[in-house]
Amino acid sequence: MLSAISILAILAAVLIWLIVAVFLPTRERIQNFDRVLEVEKEILRKHGLERLPQFPD
């Protein structure tokens, strides 16, 4: 039977793997989204619109 230390080591490895699997792609997605926003701003500037229309709440 596995000892408590072995079980904790396995759980720690799984937790680290999950953190890497979840948060690293998220950082890349955020950077890609920032690039998309920059491209959209450039398109708006080309058409003479500095900002998107603001709608009252």
C-alpha positions in Angstrom: 0.0 0.0 0.0 1.2 3.5 -0.8 2.4 5.5 2.1 1.0 9.0 2.9 4.1 10.7 1.6 3.8 8.9 -1.8 0.1 9.8 -2.0 0.9 13.5 -1.2 3.7 13.5 -3.8 1.4 12.1 -6.5 -1.3 14.7 -5.6 1.3 17.5 -5.7 2.5 16.4 -9.2 -1.1 16.2 -10.5 -1.8 19.7 -9.0 1.3 21.2 -10.6 0.4 19.6 -14.0 -3.1 21.0 -13.8 -1.8 24.5 -13.0 0.6 24.3 -16.0 -2.1 22.9 -18.3 -4.7 25.5 -17.3 -2.8 28.8 -16.8 -0.1 28.7 -19.5 -2.6 28.5 -22.4 -4.7 31.2 -20.7 -1.7 33.6 -20.7 -1.3 33.0 -24.4 -5.0 33.5 -25.0 -4.8 36.8 -23.2 -1.8 38.0 -25.2 -3.6 37.0 -28.5 -6.7 38.8 -27.3 -4.6 41.9 -26.7 -3.2 41.7 -30.2 -6.8 41.4 -31.6 -7.8 44.5 -29.7 -4.7 46.4 -31.1 -5.7 45.4 -34.6 -9.3 46.5 -34.0 -8.1 49.9 -32.7 -6.0 50.3 -35.9 -9.0 49.5 -38.1 -11.1 52.1 -36.2 -8.4 54.7 -36.5 -8.2 54.1 -40.3 -12.0 54.8 -40.5 -11.7 57.9 -38.3 -13.3 56.3 -35.3 -11.1 56.6 -32.3 -13.4 54.8 -29.9 -16.4 52.5 -30.1 -19.8 54.3 -29.6 -20.6 54.6 -25.9 -24.1 53.6 -25.0 -25.7 55.0 -21.8 -26.4 52.4 -19.1 
